């Protein structure tokens, strides 16, 4: 088993897996390869985050684990607090509870209110109190009214909180209130640097050590050893799905041309497509969608030979990120890239990083 490289991570069950059991082999392979962190996304089908977290924790010994992300409003706060504390003790401190704002259209369909920054601030403070063993009586705040909440009076635990952030308010919240921030995929260099700066400045303004708030680049990693249809799905398909879900935010964040987004949305195939393009589109449809997305929008990614991918990954670290999630690929997909990364790794810069993706140096 290789030495853990805690500055790189991967998402288990990337895309649309056939079975959640696929993560068992993925996590074992990732840990053996030295990938330092396993991130868990959540979709309301066979990717419920608490169940997946427990499975990863049970079959692993050293890999860090973070949800990236679940939403605070889909579970009662006491359930979420107990989930995180259970994972914390199960993994001996390797777990970080990762939260996000979610997708407004999904909340509308579920009958849930949209998440606000005030709710997130209130919720994080509530989690911290419960994990310290406090009994919370008569809580009445933005995240809800709760007569009495308690986990265990003997607790005195710090469980890192990770926040998946996009816009400036989210980034600033992550910096002042959370332990780590996960950025979005397909961020330009300028956007990545600005986001890192926003997180670190917010931490400093809140009286925290900016170095203790880890910023993770979520970096599409699709080597040319993969078949072309697979690469198309993981680049064009994934970008198209982001544009379907929150295209305006993507365009505004990266300072892209909104007219391109308008043309994308107006395209007959896109406008009538019955679901997420990355999950349902065939190769011919993806080839058509590729004509709608500029090459420069897909350029912020690791592609080409393993050595070219490694150079792109290292560039994310040079931009100021503390870690890089090799996004959209399984450990098997990543094997030649991880091997090349290990050979070129600047180990002295990262050997003091803990396994927990939200853990401070």
CORNORZI-V815863 format. One record per residue. N is the residue number from 1. RES is the residue in three letters. NEAR is the number of other C-alpha atoms within 10 Angstrom. D_CENTER is the distance of its C-alpha to the mean C-alpha in Angstrom with 2 decimals. Layout:
n res near d_center
N RES NEAR D_CENTER
N RES NEAR D_CENTER
//
This chain:
n res near d_center
1 UNK 9 25.46
2 UNK 11 24.07
3 UNK 13 23.15
4 UNK 23 19.54
5 UNK 25 17.68
6 UNK 23 15.20
7 UNK 25 13.91
8 UNK 23 12.33
9 UNK 27 9.86
10 UNK 28 9.18
11 UNK 26 7.79
12 UNK 28 10.86
13 UNK 26 12.73
14 UNK 16 11.35
15 UNK 18 13.16
16 UNK 14 16.05
17 UNK 14 17.23
18 UNK 9 20.87
19 UNK 10 20.48
20 UNK 16 18.06
21 UNK 13 20.43
22 UNK 13 19.01
23 UNK 21 16.40
24 UNK 17 19.44
25 UNK 14 20.49
26 UNK 20 17.07
27 UNK 26 16.33
28 UNK 16 19.94
29 UNK 17 19.88
30 UNK 27 16.77
31 UNK 23 18.39
32 UNK 18 21.70
33 UNK 21 20.44
34 UNK 21 19.08
35 UNK 30 15.33
36 UNK 27 14.28
37 UNK 32 11.00
38 UNK 29 9.75
39 UNK 23 6.32
40 UNK 26 7.40
41 UNK 20 6.83
42 UNK 17 10.02
43 UNK 13 12.92
44 UNK 7 16.36
45 UNK 7 18.22
46 UNK 16 17.79
47 UNK 19 14.14
48 UNK 15 14.78
49 UNK 19 12.33
50 UNK 17 15.16
51 UNK 12 17.21
52 UNK 22 14.69
53 UNK 22 13.86
54 UNK 16 17.62
55 UNK 16 18.20
56 UNK 24 15.90
57 UNK 23 17.53
58 UNK 13 20.94
59 UNK 15 21.04
60 UNK 17 19.56
61 UNK 13 21.25
62 UNK 21 19.25
63 UNK 29 15.65
64 UNK 28 13.08
65 UNK 32 10.96
66 UNK 27 8.10
67 UNK 27 7.14
68 UNK 23 3.81
69 UNK 23 5.98
70 UNK 25 9.73
71 UNK 18 12.42
72 UNK 20 15.23
73 UNK 20 17.93
74 UNK 11 17.79
75 UNK 11 19.26
76 UNK 11 22.03
77 UNK 20 21.04
78 UNK 17 23.16
79 UNK 11 21.49
80 UNK 19 18.01
81 UNK 24 19.65
82 UNK 17 21.46
83 UNK 16 18.50
84 UNK 23 16.77
85 UNK 24 20.14
86 UNK 14 20.95
87 UNK 24 17.86
88 UNK 21 18.70
89 UNK 14 22.22
90 UNK 14 21.57
91 UNK 22 19.47
92 UNK 13 21.60
93 UNK 21 18.95
94 UNK 25 16.01
95 UNK 32 13.75
96 UNK 28 11.46
97 UNK 28 11.14
98 UNK 29 7.87
99 UNK 24 9.06
100 UNK 21 8.87
101 UNK 20 11.98
102 UNK 16 11.95
103 UNK 13 14.25
104 UNK 15 17.83
105 UNK 13 19.62
106 UNK 12 18.07
107 UNK 15 19.17
108 UNK 11 22.51
109 UNK 8 23.01
110 UNK 10 22.25
111 UNK 9 24.54
112 UNK 13 22.11
113 UNK 10 22.24
114 UNK 15 19.60
115 UNK 19 17.53
116 UNK 12 19.00
117 UNK 14 18.28
118 UNK 12 21.34
119 UNK 17 20.07
120 UNK 24 16.86
121 UNK 18 19.16
122 UNK 16 21.55
123 UNK 19 19.18
124 UNK 18 17.65
125 UNK 13 21.27
126 UNK 21 22.36
127 UNK 21 19.93
128 UNK 18 21.14
129 UNK 21 24.70
130 UNK 24 24.46
131 UNK 23 22.96
132 UNK 19 25.88
133 UNK 16 28.28
134 UNK 19 29.43
135 UNK 15 31.02
136 UNK 15 29.97
137 UNK 12 32.91
138 UNK 11 33.22
139 UNK 15 29.78
140 UNK 11 29.96
141 UNK 14 27.10
142 UNK 15 24.71
143 UNK 21 22.55
144 UNK 13 25.79
145 UNK 11 29.09
146 UNK 15 29.34
147 UNK 9 32.77
148 UNK 11 31.78
149 UNK 18 28.67
150 UNK 17 28.75
151 UNK 19 27.07
152 UNK 14 29.44
153 UNK 12 31.70
154 UNK 10 31.48
155 UNK 14 27.77
156 UNK 14 26.96
157 UNK 16 23.36
158 UNK 16 20.50
159 UNK 25 17.18
160 UNK 24 14.35
161 UNK 25 12.14
162 UNK 30 8.64
163 UNK 31 8.04
164 UNK 24 5.74
165 UNK 23 8.80
166 UNK 20 10.92
167 UNK 14 14.60
168 UNK 14 16.80
169 UNK 13 17.28
170 UNK 21 13.65
171 UNK 27 13.36
172 UNK 24 16.68
173 UNK 21 15.85
174 UNK 30 12.95
175 UNK 31 15.55
176 UNK 22 18.37
177 UNK 20 17.08
178 UNK 26 13.93
179 UNK 25 13.52
180 UNK 27 10.31
181 UNK 34 8.31
182 UNK 28 5.10
183 UNK 25 6.99
184 UNK 17 7.39
185 UNK 22 9.07
186 UNK 24 12.86
187 UNK 24 13.47
188 UNK 19 17.01
189 UNK 14 18.14
190 UNK 11 19.70
191 UNK 15 16.71
192 UNK 23 14.55
193 UNK 16 17.53
194 UNK 15 18.07
195 UNK 27 14.62
196 UNK 23 14.97
197 UNK 19 18.49
198 UNK 19 17.74
199 UNK 27 15.47
200 UNK 24 18.07
201 UNK 19 21.00
202 UNK 19 19.88
203 UNK 24 19.58
204 UNK 15 23.02
205 UNK 13 24.53
206 UNK 14 23.58
207 UNK 10 25.45
208 UNK 16 22.59
209 UNK 15 22.27
210 UNK 20 19.70
211 UNK 13 19.31
212 UNK 18 18.06
213 UNK 27 14.89
214 UNK 28 12.49
215 UNK 33 10.56
216 UNK 27 8.01
217 UNK 30 8.62
218 UNK 25 6.55
219 UNK 23 10.01
220 UNK 27 11.72
221 UNK 29 14.09
222 UNK 27 17.09
223 UNK 22 20.27
224 UNK 16 23.68
225 UNK 15 24.61
226 UNK 14 22.88
227 UNK 10 25.19
228 UNK 11 25.27
229 UNK 13 24.46
230 UNK 14 21.23
231 UNK 19 20.31
232 UNK 20 21.32
233 UNK 23 19.10
234 UNK 21 15.96
235 UNK 21 16.85
236 UNK 25 19.19
237 UNK 26 18.09
238 UNK 22 14.40
239 UNK 23 15.47
240 UNK 23 18.12
241 UNK 17 15.92
242 UNK 19 13.89
243 UNK 19 17.40
244 UNK 19 18.62
245 UNK 16 16.11
246 UNK 13 15.90
247 UNK 19 17.94
248 UNK 15 19.74
249 UNK 14 16.79
250 UNK 23 15.67
251 UNK 17 19.34
252 UNK 12 19.99
253 UNK 17 17.14
254 UNK 16 18.24
255 UNK 12 21.90
256 UNK 15 22.50
257 UNK 10 25.61
258 UNK 14 25.36
259 UNK 10 28.33
260 UNK 14 26.31
261 UNK 18 23.93
262 UNK 12 27.10
263 UNK 13 28.58
264 UNK 21 25.54
265 UNK 18 25.69
266 UNK 12 29.46
267 UNK 14 29.58
268 UNK 10 31.27
269 UNK 13 28.94
270 UNK 21 25.79
271 UNK 11 27.63
272 UNK 10 28.78
273 UNK 13 25.93
274 UNK 10 25.48
275 UNK 12 21.74
276 UNK 16 18.54
277 UNK 23 19.86
278 UNK 21 17.46
279 UNK 15 18.55
280 UNK 15 22.20
281 UNK 17 23.61
282 UNK 14 25.98
283 UNK 15 26.57
284 UNK 10 29.34
285 UNK 14 27.35
286 UNK 21 24.47
287 UNK 16 27.18
288 UNK 14 28.41
289 UNK 21 25.05
290 UNK 18 24.73
291 UNK 11 27.88
292 UNK 18 26.23
293 UNK 18 23.30
294 UNK 11 24.40
295 UNK 11 23.76
296 UNK 10 22.54
297 UNK 17 19.64
298 UNK 18 18.47
299 UNK 14 19.53
300 UNK 18 16.41
301 UNK 24 15.50
302 UNK 26 16.85
303 UNK 22 19.83
304 UNK 16 23.36
305 UNK 16 24.73
306 UNK 23 22.89
307 UNK 20 24.39
308 UNK 16 23.28
309 UNK 25 19.67
310 UNK 24 20.00
311 UNK 16 21.53
312 UNK 19 18.68
313 UNK 25 16.12
314 UNK 19 18.56
315 UNK 15 18.92
316 UNK 24 15.35
317 UNK 16 16.40
318 UNK 11 19.66
319 UNK 15 18.14
320 UNK 17 17.16
321 UNK 24 13.63
322 UNK 25 13.73
323 UNK 26 11.48
324 UNK 25 10.23
325 UNK 26 7.80
326 UNK 26 10.45
327 UNK 24 8.87
328 UNK 24 11.04
329 UNK 24 13.48
330 UNK 23 14.86
331 UNK 24 16.39
332 UNK 14 19.70
333 UNK 15 18.60
334 UNK 23 17.39
335 UNK 17 20.52
336 UNK 17 22.66
337 UNK 26 20.01
338 UNK 25 19.09
339 UNK 16 22.86
340 UNK 17 23.51
341 UNK 20 20.83
342 UNK 19 22.48
343 UNK 12 25.83
344 UNK 13 24.87
345 UNK 15 22.66
346 UNK 11 23.66
347 UNK 12 23.54
348 UNK 7 25.34
349 UNK 10 22.57
350 UNK 16 19.91
351 UNK 14 22.01
352 UNK 12 21.82
353 UNK 20 18.07
354 UNK 22 17.66
355 UNK 24 15.78
356 UNK 24 13.79
357 UNK 37 10.48
358 UNK 31 11.71
359 UNK 23 15.26
360 UNK 17 17.61
361 UNK 13 19.87
//
